[in-house]
Amino acid sequence: MINMKFRILGSASGMPTINKHHSSIWINFSDKNILLDCGEGTAKQMLKFGLDKDFLDAIVISHYHPDHVSGLFMVIQMLYLQKRKQDLSIYLPEHIEKFKDILNLFYTFLSKIPFNIYFSLVPSLTDDFPEIDIIKSDHLLDYESIVKSNGFINEFNSYSFGINVNNKKLLYTSDCSTLKPYKSMLASTDVLIIDAMHPDSDEILELPKLSSGKIILSHGLSSKLEESLNLNKNDRFEIADEEKEYIL
């Protein structure tokens, strides 16, 4: 029985990488299809893997960094040009109206798009998809002094997601600074897709002791983590594979 399947459409860090794309994961569960994050290259990957124009139910953006959201504009444009008809839900971390202003700036006027786009904030995701748990991450907190000193409106919202189907659980951290928000749920996680760039490498190297599930390293590798893994091979760690369909 297939509980869920997913493809890691993009696994690069914030730095563009040859032969990799920026953050995006397609997940199918309970006859639903969602994208978690939509970095640069997502539209191309959707075409490559034959993901139909009407298959998507929702796109969820974990936080506003370009490598997690820049592909959303091209996905919307592609679906418009493909003449999609189905409604689409888009969940944003903050400031929906500001995001709509950017669409208008790009001449991507919602009034011209032949399908309805319903924008909501990420915390409302669980109302429509009860299989999904939302975890607040600590990724953006270091920006607080810059935001406050300049009077910017950023809210530091950054999210991780757990998906639970038939007692199978996938946890996608997206970007995170530490693993503290996830410690209590690691033991029950069957697949962990972890940011391998930002957290301290010692935290990541401890993961096999905390979780018996598959550990997929995504978003690049920090130099310290890469060095440690080269010195001490551990079969519990798997590098994210953008060519693979994972089944859980």
Biotite code that builds the C-alpha atoms (Angstrom):
import biotite.structure as struc

atoms = struc.array([
    struc.Atom([0.000, 0.000, 0.000], chain_id="A", res_id=1, res_name="MET", atom_name="CA", element="C"),
    struc.Atom([1.377, 3.403, -0.993], chain_id="A", res_id=2, res_name="ILE", atom_name="CA", element="C"),
    struc.Atom([0.714, 5.960, 1.733], chain_id="A", res_id=3, res_name="ASN", atom_name="CA", element="C"),
    struc.Atom([2.494, 8.802, -0.001], chain_id="A", res_id=4, res_name="MET", atom_name="CA", element="C"),
    struc.Atom([5.036, 9.395, -2.723], chain_id="A", res_id=5, res_name="LYS", atom_name="CA", element="C"),
    struc.Atom([7.221, 12.382, -3.407], chain_id="A", res_id=6, res_name="PHE", atom_name="CA", element="C"),
    struc.Atom([9.883, 13.849, -5.638], chain_id="A", res_id=7, res_name="ARG", atom_name="CA", element="C"),
    struc.Atom([12.516, 16.302, -4.512], chain_id="A", res_id=8, res_name="ILE", atom_name="CA", element="C"),
    struc.Atom([12.279, 18.652, -7.485], chain_id="A", res_id=9, res_name="LEU", atom_name="CA", element="C"),
    struc.Atom([14.946, 20.966, -6.103], chain_id="A", res_id=10, res_name="GLY", atom_name="CA", element="C"),
    struc.Atom([17.646, 20.368, -3.498], chain_id="A", res_id=11, res_name="SER", atom_name="CA", element="C"),
    struc.Atom([20.276, 23.070, -4.031], chain_id="A", res_id=12, res_name="ALA", atom_name="CA", element="C"),
    struc.Atom([21.351, 25.530, -1.367], chain_id="A", res_id=13, res_name="SER", atom_name="CA", element="C"),
    struc.Atom([20.858, 29.263, -1.773], chain_id="A", res_id=14, res_name="GLY", atom_name="CA", element="C"),
    struc.Atom([23.822, 29.258, -4.163], chain_id="A", res_id=15, res_name="MET", atom_name="CA", element="C"),
    struc.Atom([22.896, 28.192, -7.725], chain_id="A", res_id=16, res_name="PRO", atom_name="CA", element="C"),
    struc.Atom([24.367, 24.783, -8.492], chain_id="A", res_id=17, res_name="THR", atom_name="CA", element="C"),
    struc.Atom([25.016, 23.076, -11.823], chain_id="A", res_id=18, res_name="ILE", atom_name="CA", element="C"),
    struc.Atom([22.619, 20.146, -12.351], chain_id="A", res_id=19, res_name="ASN", atom_name="CA", element="C"),
    struc.Atom([20.488, 21.029, -9.315], chain_id="A", res_id=20, res_name="LYS", atom_name="CA", element="C"),
    struc.Atom([17.416, 23.187, -8.824], chain_id="A", res_id=21, res_name="HIS", atom_name="CA", element="C"),
    struc.Atom([16.249, 25.297, -5.925], chain_id="A", res_id=22, res_name="HIS", atom_name="CA", element="C"),
    struc.Atom([14.004, 24.036, -3.154], chain_id="A", res_id=23, res_name="SER", atom_name="CA", element="C"),
    struc.Atom([10.766, 22.297, -4.067], chain_id="A", res_id=24, res_name="SER", atom_name="CA", element="C"),
    struc.Atom([9.138, 18.987, -3.159], chain_id="A", res_id=25, res_name="ILE", atom_name="CA", element="C"),
    struc.Atom([6.116, 17.435, -4.846], chain_id="A", res_id=26, res_name="TRP", atom_name="CA", element="C"),
    struc.Atom([4.135, 15.201, -2.487], chain_id="A", res_id=27, res_name="ILE", atom_name="CA", element="C"),
    struc.Atom([1.147, 13.008, -3.328], chain_id="A", res_id=28, res_name="ASN", atom_name="CA", element="C"),
    struc.Atom([-1.007, 11.690, -0.479], chain_id="A", res_id=29, res_name="PHE", atom_name="CA", element="C"),
    struc.Atom([-4.699, 10.914, 0.005], chain_id="A", res_id=30, res_name="SER", atom_name="CA", element="C"),
    struc.Atom([-5.332, 11.745, -3.683], chain_id="A", res_id=31, res_name="ASP", atom_name="CA", element="C"),
    struc.Atom([-3.907, 15.224, -3.096], chain_id="A", res_id=32, res_name="LYS", atom_name="CA", element="C"),
    struc.Atom([-0.893, 16.844, -4.731], chain_id="A", res_id=33, res_name="ASN", atom_name="CA", element="C"),
    struc.Atom([1.021, 19.720, -3.203], chain_id="A", res_id=34, res_name="ILE", atom_name="CA", element="C"),
    struc.Atom([4.305, 21.520, -3.710], chain_id="A", res_id=35, res_name="LEU", atom_name="CA", element="C"),
    struc.Atom([6.271, 22.387, -0.603], chain_id="A", res_id=36, res_name="LEU", atom_name="CA", element="C"),
    struc.Atom([8.331, 25.402, -1.667], chain_id="A", res_id=37, res_name="ASP", atom_name="CA", element="C"),
    struc.Atom([8.755, 26.576, -5.227], chain_id="A", res_id=38, res_name="CYS", atom_name="CA", element="C"),
    struc.Atom([12.309, 27.662, -5.946], chain_id="A", res_id=39, res_name="GLY", atom_name="CA", element="C"),
    struc.Atom([13.856, 28.490, -9.297], chain_id="A", res_id=40, res_name="GLU", atom_name="CA", element="C"),
    struc.Atom([13.560, 25.611, -11.754], chain_id="A", res_id=41, res_name="GLY", atom_name="CA", element="C"),
    struc.Atom([10.337, 24.148, -10.370], chain_id="A", res_id=42, res_name="THR", atom_name="CA", element="C"),
    struc.Atom([8.356, 24.768, -13.575], chain_id="A", res_id=43, res_name="ALA", atom_name="CA", element="C"),
    struc.Atom([11.046, 23.016, -15.618], chain_id="A", res_id=44, res_name="LYS", atom_name="CA", element="C"),
    struc.Atom([11.014, 20.047, -13.240], chain_id="A", res_id=45, res_name="GLN", atom_name="CA", element="C"),
    struc.Atom([7.225, 19.794, -13.439], chain_id="A", res_id=46, res_name="MET", atom_name="CA", element="C"),
    struc.Atom([7.515, 19.541, -17.219], chain_id="A", res_id=47, res_name="LEU", atom_name="CA", element="C"),
    struc.Atom([10.365, 17.045, -17.020], chain_id="A", res_id=48, res_name="LYS", atom_name="CA", element="C"),
    struc.Atom([8.400, 14.635, -14.850], chain_id="A", res_id=49, res_name="PHE", atom_name="CA", element="C"),
    struc.Atom([5.130, 15.066, -16.723], chain_id="A", res_id=50, res_name="GLY", atom_name="CA", element="C"),
    struc.Atom([3.193, 16.689, -13.900], chain_id="A", res_id=51, res_name="LEU", atom_name="CA", element="C"),
    struc.Atom([-0.052, 17.739, -15.567], chain_id="A", res_id=52, res_name="ASP", atom_name="CA", element="C"),
    struc.Atom([-1.201, 21.362, -15.510], chain_id="A", res_id=53, res_name="LYS", atom_name="CA", element="C"),
    struc.Atom([-4.286, 20.472, -13.455], chain_id="A", res_id=54, res_name="ASP", atom_name="CA", element="C"),
    struc.Atom([-2.703, 18.041, -11.011], chain_id="A", res_id=55, res_name="PHE", atom_name="CA", element="C"),
    struc.Atom([-1.685, 20.536, -8.314], chain_id="A", res_id=56, res_name="LEU", atom_name="CA", element="C"),
    struc.Atom([-4.064, 21.207, -5.438], chain_id="A", res_id=57, res_name="ASP", atom_name="CA", element="C"),
    struc.Atom([-1.822, 23.587, -3.521], chain_id="A", res_id=58, res_name="ALA", atom_name="CA", element="C"),
    struc.Atom([1.559, 25.297, -3.329], chain_id="A", res_id=59, res_name="ILE", atom_name="CA", element="C"),
    struc.Atom([3.008, 26.029, 0.116], chain_id="A", res_id=60, res_name="VAL", atom_name="CA", element="C"),
    struc.Atom([5.879, 28.465, 0.672], chain_id="A", res_id=61, res_name="ILE", atom_name="CA", element="C"),
    struc.Atom([7.844, 27.873, 3.860], chain_id="A", res_id=62, res_name="SER", atom_name="CA", element="C"),
    struc.Atom([9.468, 31.318, 3.974], chain_id="A", res_id=63, res_name="HIS", atom_name="CA", element="C"),
    struc.Atom([10.374, 34.279, 1.796], chain_id="A", res_id=64, res_name="TYR", atom_name="CA", element="C"),
    struc.Atom([13.890, 33.541, 0.621], chain_id="A", res_id=65, res_name="HIS", atom_name="CA", element="C"),
    struc.Atom([14.364, 33.657, -3.166], chain_id="A", res_id=66, res_name="PRO", atom_name="CA", element="C"),
    struc.Atom([15.540, 30.046, -3.410], chain_id="A", res_id=67, res_name="ASP", atom_name="CA", element="C"),
    struc.Atom([12.201, 28.920, -1.949], chain_id="A", res_id=68, res_name="HIS", atom_name="CA", element="C"),
    struc.Atom([9.754, 31.243, -3.693], chain_id="A", res_id=69, res_name="VAL", atom_name="CA", element="C"),
    struc.Atom([11.277, 32.635, -6.909], chain_id="A", res_id=70, res_name="SER", atom_name="CA", element="C"),
    struc.Atom([9.953, 29.750, -9.018], chain_id="A", res_id=71, res_name="GLY", atom_name="CA", element="C"),
    struc.Atom([6.368, 30.451, -8.031], chain_id="A", res_id=72, res_name="LEU", atom_name="CA", element="C"),
    struc.Atom([6.031, 33.279, -10.537], chain_id="A", res_id=73, res_name="PHE", atom_name="CA", element="C"),
    struc.Atom([7.045, 31.028, -13.434], chain_id="A", res_id=74, res_name="MET", atom_name="CA", element="C"),
    struc.Atom([4.782, 28.212, -12.250], chain_id="A", res_id=75, res_name="VAL", atom_name="CA", element="C"),
    struc.Atom([1.813, 30.595, -12.227], chain_id="A", res_id=76, res_name="ILE", atom_name="CA", element="C"),
    struc.Atom([2.771, 31.873, -15.684], chain_id="A", res_id=77, res_name="GLN", atom_name="CA", element="C"),
    struc.Atom([3.212, 28.316, -16.992], chain_id="A", res_id=78, res_name="MET", atom_name="CA", element="C"),
    struc.Atom([-0.188, 27.201, -15.683], chain_id="A", res_id=79, res_name="LEU", atom_name="CA", element="C"),
    struc.Atom([-1.743, 30.287, -17.291], chain_id="A", res_id=80, res_name="TYR", atom_name="CA", element="C"),
    struc.Atom([-0.143, 29.506, -20.662], chain_id="A", res_id=81, res_name="LEU", atom_name="CA", element="C"),
    struc.Atom([-1.148, 25.852, -20.354], chain_id="A", res_id=82, res_name="GLN", atom_name="CA", element="C"),
    struc.Atom([-4.757, 27.000, -19.824], chain_id="A", res_id=83, res_name="LYS", atom_name="CA", element="C"),
    struc.Atom([-5.225, 25.391, -16.462], chain_id="A", res_id=84, res_name="ARG", atom_name="CA", element="C"),
    struc.Atom([-8.861, 25.447, -15.299], chain_id="A", res_id=85, res_name="LYS", atom_name="CA", element="C"),
    struc.Atom([-8.747, 23.956, -11.799], chain_id="A", res_id=86, res_name="GLN", atom_name="CA", element="C"),
    struc.Atom([-8.679, 26.211, -8.730], chain_id="A", res_id=87, res_name="ASP", atom_name="CA", element="C"),
    struc.Atom([-5.299, 26.511, -7.014], chain_id="A", res_id=88, res_name="LEU", atom_name="CA", element="C"),
    struc.Atom([-4.568, 27.234, -3.352], chain_id="A", res_id=89, res_name="SER", atom_name="CA", element="C"),
    struc.Atom([-1.352, 29.054, -2.454], chain_id="A", res_id=90, res_name="ILE", atom_name="CA", element="C"),
    struc.Atom([-0.249, 29.294, 1.182], chain_id="A", res_id=91, res_name="TYR", atom_name="CA", element="C"),
    struc.Atom([2.207, 32.067, 2.017], chain_id="A", res_id=92, res_name="LEU", atom_name="CA", element="C"),
    struc.Atom([4.194, 32.684, 5.215], chain_id="A", res_id=93, res_name="PRO", atom_name="CA", element="C"),
    struc.Atom([3.243, 36.352, 5.556], chain_id="A", res_id=94, res_name="GLU", atom_name="CA", element="C"),
    struc.Atom([1.967, 39.495, 3.790], chain_id="A", res_id=95, res_name="HIS", atom_name="CA", element="C"),
    struc.Atom([-0.390, 38.124, 1.145], chain_id="A", res_id=96, res_name="ILE", atom_name="CA", element="C"),
    struc.Atom([-1.284, 41.566, -0.203], chain_id="A", res_id=97, res_name="GLU", atom_name="CA", element="C"),
    struc.Atom([2.389, 42.474, -0.650], chain_id="A", res_id=98, res_name="LYS", atom_name="CA", element="C"),
    struc.Atom([2.859, 39.281, -2.645], chain_id="A", res_id=99, res_name="PHE", atom_name="CA", element="C"),
    struc.Atom([-0.093, 40.204, -4.859], chain_id="A", res_id=100, res_name="LYS", atom_name="CA", element="C"),
    struc.Atom([1.540, 43.600, -5.403], chain_id="A", res_id=101, res_name="ASP", atom_name="CA", element="C"),
    struc.Atom([4.618, 41.806, -6.753], chain_id="A", res_id=102, res_name="ILE", atom_name="CA", element="C"),
    struc.Atom([2.421, 39.810, -9.149], chain_id="A", res_id=103, res_name="LEU", atom_name="CA", element="C"),
    struc.Atom([0.956, 43.081, -10.409], chain_id="A", res_id=104, res_name="ASN", atom_name="CA", element="C"),
    struc.Atom([4.449, 44.559, -10.767], chain_id="A", res_id=105, res_name="LEU", atom_name="CA", element="C"),
    struc.Atom([5.317, 41.549, -12.949], chain_id="A", res_id=106, res_name="PHE", atom_name="CA", element="C"),
    struc.Atom([2.197, 42.130, -15.080], chain_id="A", res_id=107, res_name="TYR", atom_name="CA", element="C"),
    struc.Atom([0.832, 38.829, -13.792], chain_id="A", res_id=108, res_name="THR", atom_name="CA", element="C"),
    struc.Atom([-2.642, 40.161, -13.159], chain_id="A", res_id=109, res_name="PHE", atom_name="CA", element="C"),
    struc.Atom([-4.936, 37.736, -11.369], chain_id="A", res_id=110, res_name="LEU", atom_name="CA", element="C"),
    struc.Atom([-7.885, 39.059, -13.386], chain_id="A", res_id=111, res_name="SER", atom_name="CA", element="C"),
    struc.Atom([-6.274, 37.643, -16.549], chain_id="A", res_id=112, res_name="LYS", atom_name="CA", element="C"),
    struc.Atom([-5.634, 34.175, -15.140], chain_id="A", res_id=113, res_name="ILE", atom_name="CA", element="C"),
    struc.Atom([-8.363, 31.707, -16.236], chain_id="A", res_id=114, res_name="PRO", atom_name="CA", element="C"),
    struc.Atom([-8.408, 29.799, -12.945], chain_id="A", res_id=115, res_name="PHE", atom_name="CA", element="C"),
    struc.Atom([-9.021, 30.914, -9.378], chain_id="A", res_id=116, res_name="ASN", atom_name="CA", element="C"),
    struc.Atom([-6.049, 31.325, -7.059], chain_id="A", res_id=117, res_name="ILE", atom_name="CA", element="C"),
    struc.Atom([-6.949, 31.323, -3.388], chain_id="A", res_id=118, res_name="TYR", atom_name="CA", element="C"),
    struc.Atom([-4.261, 32.825, -1.156], chain_id="A", res_id=119, res_name="PHE", atom_name="CA", element="C"),
    struc.Atom([-4.058, 31.944, 2.534], chain_id="A", res_id=120, res_name="SER", atom_name="CA", element="C"),
    struc.Atom([-1.464, 32.128, 5.280], chain_id="A", res_id=121, res_name="LEU", atom_name="CA", element="C"),
    struc.Atom([0.427, 28.939, 6.096], chain_id="A", res_id=122, res_name="VAL", atom_name="CA", element="C"),
    struc.Atom([-1.204, 28.368, 9.525], chain_id="A", res_id=123, res_name="PRO", atom_name="CA", element="C"),
    struc.Atom([-4.565, 27.789, 7.804], chain_id="A", res_id=124, res_name="SER", atom_name="CA", element="C"),
    struc.Atom([-3.068, 24.894, 5.826], chain_id="A", res_id=125, res_name="LEU", atom_name="CA", element="C"),
    struc.Atom([-4.194, 22.346, 8.412], chain_id="A", res_id=126, res_name="THR", atom_name="CA", element="C"),
    struc.Atom([-7.836, 23.353, 7.928], chain_id="A", res_id=127, res_name="ASP", atom_name="CA", element="C"),
    struc.Atom([-7.707, 22.148, 4.326], chain_id="A", res_id=128, res_name="ASP", atom_name="CA", element="C"),
    struc.Atom([-5.094, 19.407, 4.745], chain_id="A", res_id=129, res_name="PHE", atom_name="CA", element="C"),
    struc.Atom([-5.527, 17.813, 8.194], chain_id="A", res_id=130, res_name="PRO", atom_name="CA", element="C"),
    struc.Atom([-2.730, 15.347, 7.388], chain_id="A", res_id=131, res_name="GLU", atom_name="CA", element="C"),
    struc.Atom([-0.202, 18.188, 7.645], chain_id="A", res_id=132, res_name="ILE", atom_name="CA", element="C"),
    struc.Atom([1.364, 19.467, 10.853], chain_id="A", res_id=133, res_name="ASP", atom_name="CA", element="C"),
    struc.Atom([2.998, 22.900, 10.838], chain_id="A", res_id=134, res_name="ILE", atom_name="CA", element="C"),
    struc.Atom([6.147, 23.564, 12.853], chain_id="A", res_id=135, res_name="ILE", atom_name="CA", element="C"),
    struc.Atom([7.556, 27.056, 13.315], chain_id="A", res_id=136, res_name="LYS", atom_name="CA", element="C"),
    struc.Atom([11.266, 27.044, 12.515], chain_id="A", res_id=137, res_name="SER", atom_name="CA", element="C"),
    struc.Atom([13.980, 29.339, 13.847], chain_id="A", res_id=138, res_name="ASP", atom_name="CA", element="C"),
    struc.Atom([15.540, 30.097, 10.476], chain_id="A", res_id=139, res_name="HIS", atom_name="CA", element="C"),
    struc.Atom([14.854, 33.845, 10.172], chain_id="A", res_id=140, res_name="LEU", atom_name="CA", element="C"),
    struc.Atom([15.372, 35.029, 13.737], chain_id="A", res_id=141, res_name="LEU", atom_name="CA", element="C"),
    struc.Atom([18.864, 36.376, 13.040], chain_id="A", res_id=142, res_name="ASP", atom_name="CA", element="C"),
    struc.Atom([17.312, 39.089, 10.866], chain_id="A", res_id=143, res_name="TYR", atom_name="CA", element="C"),
    struc.Atom([15.455, 40.690, 13.773], chain_id="A", res_id=144, res_name="GLU", atom_name="CA", element="C"),
    struc.Atom([17.896, 43.538, 14.417], chain_id="A", res_id=145, res_name="SER", atom_name="CA", element="C"),
    struc.Atom([18.022, 44.516, 10.717], chain_id="A", res_id=146, res_name="ILE", atom_name="CA", element="C"),
    struc.Atom([14.244, 44.483, 10.398], chain_id="A", res_id=147, res_name="VAL", atom_name="CA", element="C"),
    struc.Atom([13.596, 46.456, 13.564], chain_id="A", res_id=148, res_name="LYS", atom_name="CA", element="C"),
    struc.Atom([16.328, 49.046, 13.027], chain_id="A", res_id=149, res_name="SER", atom_name="CA", element="C"),
    struc.Atom([15.027, 49.796, 9.518], chain_id="A", res_id=150, res_name="ASN", atom_name="CA", element="C"),
    struc.Atom([11.327, 49.658, 10.306], chain_id="A", res_id=151, res_name="GLY", atom_name="CA", element="C"),
    struc.Atom([10.725, 46.821, 7.844], chain_id="A", res_id=152, res_name="PHE", atom_name="CA", element="C"),
    struc.Atom([7.498, 44.814, 8.035], chain_id="A", res_id=153, res_name="ILE", atom_name="CA", element="C"),
    struc.Atom([8.974, 41.300, 7.936], chain_id="A", res_id=154, res_name="ASN", atom_name="CA", element="C"),
    struc.Atom([7.427, 38.899, 10.453], chain_id="A", res_id=155, res_name="GLU", atom_name="CA", element="C"),
    struc.Atom([10.226, 36.254, 10.546], chain_id="A", res_id=156, res_name="PHE", atom_name="CA", element="C"),
    struc.Atom([7.768, 33.500, 9.636], chain_id="A", res_id=157, res_name="ASN", atom_name="CA", element="C"),
    struc.Atom([9.472, 30.310, 8.528], chain_id="A", res_id=158, res_name="SER", atom_name="CA", element="C"),
    struc.Atom([7.824, 26.892, 8.659], chain_id="A", res_id=159, res_name="TYR", atom_name="CA", element="C"),
    struc.Atom([8.540, 23.176, 8.548], chain_id="A", res_id=160, res_name="SER", atom_name="CA", element="C"),
    struc.Atom([5.975, 20.515, 7.721], chain_id="A", res_id=161, res_name="PHE", atom_name="CA", element="C"),
    struc.Atom([5.082, 17.033, 8.921], chain_id="A", res_id=162, res_name="GLY", atom_name="CA", element="C"),
    struc.Atom([2.759, 14.860, 6.831], chain_id="A", res_id=163, res_name="ILE", atom_name="CA", element="C"),
    struc.Atom([0.992, 11.956, 8.531], chain_id="A", res_id=164, res_name="ASN", atom_name="CA", element="C"),
    struc.Atom([-0.824, 9.296, 6.484], chain_id="A", res_id=165, res_name="VAL", atom_name="CA", element="C"),
    struc.Atom([-1.789, 5.856, 7.832], chain_id="A", res_id=166, res_name="ASN", atom_name="CA", element="C"),
    struc.Atom([0.779, 6.020, 10.627], chain_id="A", res_id=167, res_name="ASN", atom_name="CA", element="C"),
    struc.Atom([3.541, 6.968, 8.199], chain_id="A", res_id=168, res_name="LYS", atom_name="CA", element="C"),
    struc.Atom([5.224, 10.320, 8.750], chain_id="A", res_id=169, res_name="LYS", atom_name="CA", element="C"),
    struc.Atom([7.376, 12.525, 6.552], chain_id="A", res_id=170, res_name="LEU", atom_name="CA", element="C"),
    struc.Atom([9.080, 15.588, 8.040], chain_id="A", res_id=171, res_name="LEU", atom_name="CA", element="C"),
    struc.Atom([10.399, 18.361, 5.792], chain_id="A", res_id=172, res_name="TYR", atom_name="CA", element="C"),
    struc.Atom([12.313, 20.991, 7.718], chain_id="A", res_id=173, res_name="THR", atom_name="CA", element="C"),
    struc.Atom([12.883, 23.385, 4.823], chain_id="A", res_id=174, res_name="SER", atom_name="CA", element="C"),
    struc.Atom([15.538, 25.840, 6.084], chain_id="A", res_id=175, res_name="ASP", atom_name="CA", element="C"),
    struc.Atom([16.311, 25.740, 9.790], chain_id="A", res_id=176, res_name="CYS", atom_name="CA", element="C"),
    struc.Atom([19.025, 27.122, 12.035], chain_id="A", res_id=177, res_name="SER", atom_name="CA", element="C"),
    struc.Atom([18.892, 24.364, 14.656], chain_id="A", res_id=178, res_name="THR", atom_name="CA", element="C"),
    struc.Atom([17.110, 21.027, 15.076], chain_id="A", res_id=179, res_name="LEU", atom_name="CA", element="C"),
    struc.Atom([15.535, 21.986, 18.417], chain_id="A", res_id=180, res_name="LYS", atom_name="CA", element="C"),
    struc.Atom([11.981, 22.399, 17.019], chain_id="A", res_id=181, res_name="PRO", atom_name="CA", element="C"),
    struc.Atom([11.989, 18.773, 15.775], chain_id="A", res_id=182, res_name="TYR", atom_name="CA", element="C"),
    struc.Atom([13.635, 16.771, 18.563], chain_id="A", res_id=183, res_name="LYS", atom_name="CA", element="C"),
    struc.Atom([10.356, 15.500, 20.037], chain_id="A", res_id=184, res_name="SER", atom_name="CA", element="C"),
    struc.Atom([9.074, 14.137, 16.707], chain_id="A", res_id=185, res_name="MET", atom_name="CA", element="C"),
    struc.Atom([12.188, 12.535, 15.235], chain_id="A", res_id=186, res_name="LEU", atom_name="CA", element="C"),
    struc.Atom([11.636, 9.123, 16.830], chain_id="A", res_id=187, res_name="ALA", atom_name="CA", element="C"),
    struc.Atom([8.281, 8.744, 15.058], chain_id="A", res_id=188, res_name="SER", atom_name="CA", element="C"),
    struc.Atom([9.448, 10.038, 11.660], chain_id="A", res_id=189, res_name="THR", atom_name="CA", element="C"),
    struc.Atom([9.762, 7.553, 8.784], chain_id="A", res_id=190, res_name="ASP", atom_name="CA", element="C"),
    struc.Atom([11.397, 10.004, 6.362], chain_id="A", res_id=191, res_name="VAL", atom_name="CA", element="C"),
    struc.Atom([13.255, 13.166, 7.360], chain_id="A", res_id=192, res_name="LEU", atom_name="CA", element="C"),
    struc.Atom([14.202, 15.679, 4.667], chain_id="A", res_id=193, res_name="ILE", atom_name="CA", element="C"),
    struc.Atom([16.654, 17.893, 6.494], chain_id="A", res_id=194, res_name="ILE", atom_name="CA", element="C"),
    struc.Atom([18.397, 21.171, 5.724], chain_id="A", res_id=195, res_name="ASP", atom_name="CA", element="C"),
    struc.Atom([22.034, 20.051, 5.659], chain_id="A", res_id=196, res_name="ALA", atom_name="CA", element="C"),
    struc.Atom([23.500, 23.527, 5.157], chain_id="A", res_id=197, res_name="MET", atom_name="CA", element="C"),
    struc.Atom([22.455, 25.738, 8.071], chain_id="A", res_id=198, res_name="HIS", atom_name="CA", element="C"),
    struc.Atom([22.357, 23.629, 11.278], chain_id="A", res_id=199, res_name="PRO", atom_name="CA", element="C"),
    struc.Atom([25.572, 22.748, 13.067], chain_id="A", res_id=200, res_name="ASP", atom_name="CA", element="C"),
    struc.Atom([27.006, 19.570, 11.564], chain_id="A", res_id=201, res_name="SER", atom_name="CA", element="C"),
    struc.Atom([27.260, 17.942, 15.001], chain_id="A", res_id=202, res_name="ASP", atom_name="CA", element="C"),
    struc.Atom([23.479, 18.171, 15.352], chain_id="A", res_id=203, res_name="GLU", atom_name="CA", element="C"),
    struc.Atom([22.957, 16.490, 11.999], chain_id="A", res_id=204, res_name="ILE", atom_name="CA", element="C"),
    struc.Atom([25.489, 13.752, 12.746], chain_id="A", res_id=205, res_name="LEU", atom_name="CA", element="C"),
    struc.Atom([23.476, 12.883, 15.872], chain_id="A", res_id=206, res_name="GLU", atom_name="CA", element="C"),
    struc.Atom([20.303, 12.243, 13.866], chain_id="A", res_id=207, res_name="LEU", atom_name="CA", element="C"),
    struc.Atom([20.787, 8.467, 13.392], chain_id="A", res_id=208, res_name="PRO", atom_name="CA", element="C"),
    struc.Atom([20.627, 8.114, 17.186], chain_id="A", res_id=209, res_name="LYS", atom_name="CA", element="C"),
    struc.Atom([17.365, 10.065, 17.374], chain_id="A", res_id=210, res_name="LEU", atom_name="CA", element="C"),
    struc.Atom([15.491, 8.664, 14.381], chain_id="A", res_id=211, res_name="SER", atom_name="CA", element="C"),
    struc.Atom([15.276, 5.164, 12.914], chain_id="A", res_id=212, res_name="SER", atom_name="CA", element="C"),
    struc.Atom([13.828, 6.443, 9.640], chain_id="A", res_id=213, res_name="GLY", atom_name="CA", element="C"),
    struc.Atom([15.387, 7.501, 6.344], chain_id="A", res_id=214, res_name="LYS", atom_name="CA", element="C"),
    struc.Atom([17.443, 10.702, 6.592], chain_id="A", res_id=215, res_name="ILE", atom_name="CA", element="C"),
    struc.Atom([17.657, 12.695, 3.357], chain_id="A", res_id=216, res_name="ILE", atom_name="CA", element="C"),
    struc.Atom([20.166, 15.550, 3.287], chain_id="A", res_id=217, res_name="LEU", atom_name="CA", element="C"),
    struc.Atom([18.934, 18.439, 1.174], chain_id="A", res_id=218, res_name="SER", atom_name="CA", element="C"),
    struc.Atom([19.686, 22.130, 0.561], chain_id="A", res_id=219, res_name="HIS", atom_name="CA", element="C"),
    struc.Atom([23.359, 21.422, -0.042], chain_id="A", res_id=220, res_name="GLY", atom_name="CA", element="C"),
    struc.Atom([25.938, 20.351, 2.528], chain_id="A", res_id=221, res_name="LEU", atom_name="CA", element="C"),
    struc.Atom([27.917, 22.584, 4.838], chain_id="A", res_id=222, res_name="SER", atom_name="CA", element="C"),
    struc.Atom([31.666, 22.178, 4.308], chain_id="A", res_id=223, res_name="SER", atom_name="CA", element="C"),
    struc.Atom([32.073, 20.868, 7.859], chain_id="A", res_id=224, res_name="LYS", atom_name="CA", element="C"),
    struc.Atom([29.330, 18.262, 7.394], chain_id="A", res_id=225, res_name="LEU", atom_name="CA", element="C"),
    struc.Atom([30.713, 17.178, 4.033], chain_id="A", res_id=226, res_name="GLU", atom_name="CA", element="C"),
    struc.Atom([34.164, 16.726, 5.568], chain_id="A", res_id=227, res_name="GLU", atom_name="CA", element="C"),
    struc.Atom([32.740, 14.688, 8.454], chain_id="A", res_id=228, res_name="SER", atom_name="CA", element="C"),
    struc.Atom([30.746, 12.425, 6.141], chain_id="A", res_id=229, res_name="LEU", atom_name="CA", element="C"),
    struc.Atom([33.786, 11.845, 3.938], chain_id="A", res_id=230, res_name="ASN", atom_name="CA", element="C"),
    struc.Atom([35.805, 10.771, 6.975], chain_id="A", res_id=231, res_name="LEU", atom_name="CA", element="C"),
    struc.Atom([33.061, 8.706, 8.592], chain_id="A", res_id=232, res_name="ASN", atom_name="CA", element="C"),
    struc.Atom([30.709, 7.073, 6.120], chain_id="A", res_id=233, res_name="LYS", atom_name="CA", element="C"),
    struc.Atom([27.210, 6.469, 7.480], chain_id="A", res_id=234, res_name="ASN", atom_name="CA", element="C"),
    struc.Atom([24.657, 4.601, 5.393], chain_id="A", res_id=235, res_name="ASP", atom_name="CA", element="C"),
    struc.Atom([21.826, 6.234, 7.336], chain_id="A", res_id=236, res_name="ARG", atom_name="CA", element="C"),
    struc.Atom([22.395, 9.464, 5.412], chain_id="A", res_id=237, res_name="PHE", atom_name="CA", element="C"),
    struc.Atom([21.204, 9.828, 1.837], chain_id="A", res_id=238, res_name="GLU", atom_name="CA", element="C"),
    struc.Atom([21.863, 12.824, -0.415], chain_id="A", res_id=239, res_name="ILE", atom_name="CA", element="C"),
    struc.Atom([18.671, 14.211, -1.961], chain_id="A", res_id=240, res_name="ALA", atom_name="CA", element="C"),
    struc.Atom([18.208, 12.802, -5.463], chain_id="A", res_id=241, res_name="ASP", atom_name="CA", element="C"),
    struc.Atom([16.301, 15.004, -7.919], chain_id="A", res_id=242, res_name="GLU", atom_name="CA", element="C"),
    struc.Atom([15.869, 12.062, -10.324], chain_id="A", res_id=243, res_name="GLU", atom_name="CA", element="C"),
    struc.Atom([14.212, 9.697, -7.862], chain_id="A", res_id=244, res_name="LYS", atom_name="CA", element="C"),
    struc.Atom([10.580, 9.065, -6.941], chain_id="A", res_id=245, res_name="GLU", atom_name="CA", element="C"),
    struc.Atom([10.371, 8.134, -3.274], chain_id="A", res_id=246, res_name="TYR", atom_name="CA", element="C"),
    struc.Atom([7.559, 5.905, -2.025], chain_id="A", res_id=247, res_name="ILE", atom_name="CA", element="C"),
    struc.Atom([6.494, 5.611, 1.593], chain_id="A", res_id=248, res_name="LEU", atom_name="CA", element="C"),
])
